[in-house]
């Protein structure tokens, strides 16, 4: 697991928590901010997953 995967998953979790808090407190801005943060985390972890896949392919050769 590389740093992009870890950071991305942490951002996903923080975004999800913020999204839920926004729903609980009826704060639409916080909810939207959480959704954005969660999606940024998904992109970053996806990038990390792709890097890991390429590294694994290169190591197999």
C-alpha positions in Angstrom: 0.0 0.0 0.0 1.4 3.4 -1.0 1.0 6.8 0.5 -1.6 7.9 -2.1 -3.8 4.9 -1.2 -3.6 5.7 2.5 -4.1 9.5 2.2 -7.0 8.9 -0.2 -8.8 6.5 2.1 -8.3 8.9 5.0 -9.8 11.7 3.0 -12.7 9.5 2.0 -13.4 8.7 5.7 -13.1 12.4 6.8 -15.4 13.4 3.9 -18.0 10.8 4.8 -17.9 12.0 8.5 -18.4 15.6 7.4 -21.2 14.6 5.0 -23.0 12.8 7.8 -22.5 15.7 10.3 -23.9 18.0 7.7 -27.0 15.9 7.4 -27.4 15.6 11.2 -27.0 19.3 11.8 -29.0 20.3 8.7 -26.0 22.1 7.3 -26.1 21.9 3.5 -22.7 23.5 3.1 -21.0 21.1 5.3 -22.7 18.2 3.6 -21.6 19.3 0.2 -18.1 20.0 1.4 -18.0 16.4 2.8 -19.2 14.9 -0.5 -16.5 16.9 -2.3 -13.8 15.8 0.1 -15.0 12.2 -0.1 -14.8 12.2 -3.9 -11.3 13.8 -3.9 -10.2 11.0 -1.6 -11.7 8.4 -4.0 -9.7 9.9 -6.8 -6.5 10.0 -4.8 -6.9 6.4 -3.6 -7.7 5.3 -7.2 -4.5 6.9 -8.4 -2.6 5.1 -5.6 -4.3 1.8 -6.7 -3.2 2.4 -10.3 0.4 3.2 -9.2 0.4 0.0 -7.2 -0.9 -2.1 -10.1 1.8 -0.7 -12.4 4.5 -1.4 -9.8 3.2 -5.0 -9.4 3.2 -5.5 -13.2 6.8 -4.2 -13.5 7.9 -6.4 -10.6 6.3 -9.5 -12.3 8.6 -9.1 -15.3 
